[in-house]
């Protein structure tokens, strides 16, 4: 087995990003949650939206605000369900900007700003936490997660319908691009072991998904808000490169992620946690 260690975690890694695009994506994701919430639990949307508004407002009020970051314009695309709650839309935008904290405009693209990788991740992962936490606080954790699971499953199903995977996927290229991007944005320290050209095991010793949420001291909700969707059965349906893990950093000392090309490997056995723990250390 070929093993390589990557020491890439850097919370101050500078990247270029378009706050407009990210904020619009959060509008759309919140809109989807409200839409499917109305389908699965009619009449509950108002209570949920007002609870989420309160959570996000309290989160913003607890943060030190910077000057100038609220003047960025945001594309005013319509979101049928979110637009019923203009205050929620306004708070999502403000929440995103105060967490992302754009430092300066990109010299190459007027739409983009220089931001720290951790700040970018902080923005979208923490707003996801508040969305999930609102379900748990209103319905109780078990029932809240159960309802959230139904909603996020539908979100993934609809995404796959609109974005079918192309058949020309190269497993080595896909892995290399992921590793390059993770290191570029300073996302993680990790080891990767290649069983062959079509299957690899990763051990993440640090990761933005955990770092941005760990101060909540709420691992179950943090997991649901960040990593949970890709552990649902629907996530792998129709995918060529598939993913499976036993644990994440939210609940363990490391995260073990097995990736494989389903055209070559049918249903490979997950390496033991003991095996993955020792990866690249012996």
N, C-alpha and C positions, 0 to 999 in steps of 0.2 A: 504494500500500500504506500502511495506517495502522500506525505503529510507536509503541510506548510502552515506556519503560524503567521498571523497578521496582527500587528499592534497598531491599530488605526484609530482607536477611540480618541477624539479630540473635540471637546465641547465648543471650542472657539475656531473650528475649521470654517473658513470664509467661503460661502457659495453665492452664486447669483440666483435670484429667484424672483418670481412675479407674484407679489402679494395679491394682486387682482385675481389671478387665476385660482390661487388657493382659497381665497375668500369665497369666490363663486362656487367652488367645489363643495365648500362647507354649507353654503346656502342649499345647494342641490341635495346633499346628503341629509340635512335636517328636514328638507321638504319631503324626501322619500320616507323618512321615519314617521313623519306626521301622516303622510298618505296611507301607509300600510297600517299604522296604528288605528286609523279610522276604520280600516277594513277588518282588522282582527278584534278590535275592542271599541265598537261604535260608542260615541258619546264621551269618550275618555280624553280626547285630544285637548280640550280646553284646560282641564285640570293639569295634564302633563305639560302643556306649553307654558302655563303660568308658573308651574314649579320650576321648569327649566329657566325661565326668565329670571326668577329670583336667585337661582344658583349662580348663573352667569354674572348677574349684576353684583352679587356679593363677592365673587371671585375678582372681578375688576376693581371693586372698591378697596380690596385688600392689597392691591398692587401699587407700586410707585409709578406714576405716569410720567412719560417723557413728553417733551414738546415736539410738535410738528408731525407726529406720526398718524394723526387722525384726519389729516387733510388729503390723504391719497384718495383719488376717486375710485369707485368700484362700479363695474359694469352692472347696470340695472336690468338684468334679465329677470323675467317673470318666473315665480315659483308659486304655483297655484295654492298650496296649503300654507307655506311659510308666509306668503304675502298677507294672510289673514292677521298675522301678528307682526306688524312693522317694528315694534319695540324689540322683539326677538331678533329680527334681521339686523337691526342697528347694533344690538349688543354683540352678536356674532362677529360683525365687522370690527368693532372696537376691541373685543377680546383677542381676536386674531392679531391685530396690529400691535397691541401692547405687549403680547408675548413674543411675536416675531421680532419686534424692535429693529426695523430696517435702519442700517447705519448710514448708508450713502447710496446715491444712484449709481447704477452700473455705467461704466464708461463706454460700453459697447451697445447697450440696449436701453432706451429710455423707459421701457415698461418694467425693467428689472431693477432690483436693489441688492446690495451686498448685505447678507445676513449670516449669522452664525448657524451652523447646522443644528446644534442643540435647540436654539430658539425656534427654528422652523418646525422641528418635531414637537417642541413644547406646545406650540400653538394648536396644531390639529389633534394631537393625542390628548391634551387636557380638555379640549372641548368635547371630544368623544367620551372622556370619563364623565363629564357632567351630564351628558345625554343618558348614559347607562345608569348613573347613580340616581337620576330622577326616577327611573322605573323602580329601582330597588327601594328608594325611600317611600314611594307612594304605595307600592304593592307588597313590599317585603322582598328580601333578596331573592329567594327561590322563585317566586312568582314573577318578579320583575325580570330576572334573567331568562325565564321561560318565554315570556312575551317578547323580550328583545331578540331571543334566538329565532323566533318565528319571523320577526321583521327583517333581521339581517340575512336570513336565509332567502327571503323573497328578493331582497336587494341584490344579492349575488346572482340569483337565477335570472333576474332581469338584465343585469350587466352582461352575463354570458350570452344571452339571446342577442343583445345589441353588438357584442364584440366577440364573435366566434374566433377561436384560436386558429391561426394559420398552420398548415401542415408542414411548413418548411423550417420548423424549429430545430436548431442545433444545440444539443445539450452542452457541449464544451463552451460554445460561444455564449449561451445564456448564463452559464455559471461565471464565466470570466467577466462579463458585463456587470453582473450583480456585485462581484467582489470589487471591481474597479470603482463602482459607484459608492458602495459602502465605505470604502477607504477615502474616497474624494470628499464625502460629507462628514467624515470623522465618526461614523455611526457606532463602531464596535471594535473590540479586541476579540479575535476568533481564530480557531484552528480549523483547517479543512483537510479531510482525508479522502482521497479518490480511490474507490475500490476498483474502478475501471473508467473508461471514457463515458460511461452512461449512468454512474451512480456515485454519490459523494455524501459524506457525513460531516456536519459542522458542529462545533462546540463554541457557543458564544459565551464569553466570560464577562462581557459588558455589552450594553446595547441601549440606544436611545429609548426604545420602547419601555424599558424598565427605568432608566435614569429620569425620564420626564414625569414619571408617575409615582415613584417610590415614596416621596414625601407624604402622600396621602395615607400611607400605612394601611392600605385597603387592597391587598393583592388579588382577591377574587374579582372585584369590579375593575381594577386596573388591567387584569388579564382580559376580561370581556371587552374592554374598551380598546384594546390594542392588538392582541394576538389571536383572540378567540375565533374570529371569522375564518381564518385560514386553517383552523382545526376542525371546522364543520365538514361533514361528508360532502356537502354540495360544492365545496371549494375545489375539490379535485375532479369533479365530474367534467368530462370533456377536455381535461388538460392533458397535454403531452408530458410536460415536466411536472411531476407530482411531489407533494410535500407531506411529511409526517414527523411528528415530534412527540416525546414522552412528557417533557416538562419545559417550562420557561423560567426565566430569571425572576419572574414575579413570585414563584413558589419554590425555587431551587437555587443552587449555587451556580448553575449554568443552564443553558438552553441547548437541547440536542435537536438538530434538524437534519433529516434525511431527505435528499432530493434524488429522484431517479427518472430516467426516460422510460415511460410506460410502453413504448414500442419495443423495448429490449427486455426490460425487467417487468414481470407481471405484478407481483405483490411481495417485494423483498422483505425479509425479516429486519426489524429495527435492531441495530446494535444495542447491547446492554448499556445501561447508564455507566457502569463501571468501565466498560471499554471506551466509551466516549469521554469520560472524565480523564482518562490517561492519554487521550489523543494528543500527540505532539509533545508529551512531557517525558517520554522514555527514549 
